[in-house]
Amino acid sequence: MEEHLYIITYDIADPKRWRRVFKLMNAYGEWVQLSVFQCRLSRRRHAELIALLDGMIHHRADHVILLDVGVADAVKPRVVSLGKTFETVVREPVIV
């Protein structure tokens, strides 16, 4: 199952909706800063996330951008990070 690395950023107009989107994004990736996450997603999880976000946001007031950086295991992002250290999200086992 090939995963891609995504940088996802959003601008949500309503604070209540913003908190819902933030909680959802925490379930799919790692928080980078305020409204920015990085996620390793399979095609299925990517489609699932898009469907959930699509039903959660108000299309006239909110904006979500999903940037596909490439195949997660092969991508070597060139990042300039000032302040805190930036590390790409790594695949970890999930215990259910």
WOQUI-V739313 format. One record per run of one state. SS is the DSSP state (A for helix, B for strand, O for the rest). FROM is the first residue (numbers start at 0). LEN is the number of residues. If there is no record, write none. Layout:
ss=SS from=FROM len=LEN
ss=SS from=FROM len=LEN
//
This chain:
ss=O from=0 len=3
ss=B from=3 len=8
ss=O from=11 len=3
ss=A from=14 len=14
ss=O from=28 len=1
ss=B from=29 len=4
ss=O from=33 len=2
ss=B from=35 len=6
ss=O from=41 len=1
ss=A from=42 len=14
ss=O from=56 len=6
ss=B from=62 len=9
ss=O from=71 len=25
//
